[in-house]
Amino acid sequence: MNSQILIRNLAPEDAAAVWQLGLATFDWPSERVIWDKGMVQAFVDHARELSWVAVHDDRMIGFILCRSKDRLGYVGWIAVDPVWRKQGIGGQLMERALLALRAAGAESVSSFAREDGCADRLFEEYGFRDIGLRKLDLVLPLTATPPETS
């Protein structure tokens, strides 16, 4: 199945599909407060080169929204359609994002992860660690060696 998956940069026409997949994947009331169409559009407008989507047969099946400022990268939102999980898509998205953030000059990457989030294992595999500023703040120094992929 993975051979038919296209991983590419976020494009302007992806905003609605990202929004819909994000809400379908995370049906938590807090997601509707934290994320809105304007937030997704801001990544489309200002951080497309750092954000990635996974597409299968013209259908959005995953995304990672990232940005960078002052040598700090940020993973804002990552999602993979539940039907497509455990096939390495989240890892492919994370790898592309971390490479792009490093190329953009980021020296570390942070994220805010939900305690009961689906991406916990993915963040752990890529070396993010809890830095304790807020309960769920994560950080990855980009000097860390990425995990080996099969």
Beta strands, then each sheet from edge to edge (+ up, - down):
strand 1: 5-9
strand 2: 52-56
strand 3: 59-69
strand 4: 72-80
strand 5: 108-112
strand 6: 129-130
strand 7: 137-141
sheet 1: 1+ 2- 3+ 4- 5- 7+ 6-
end
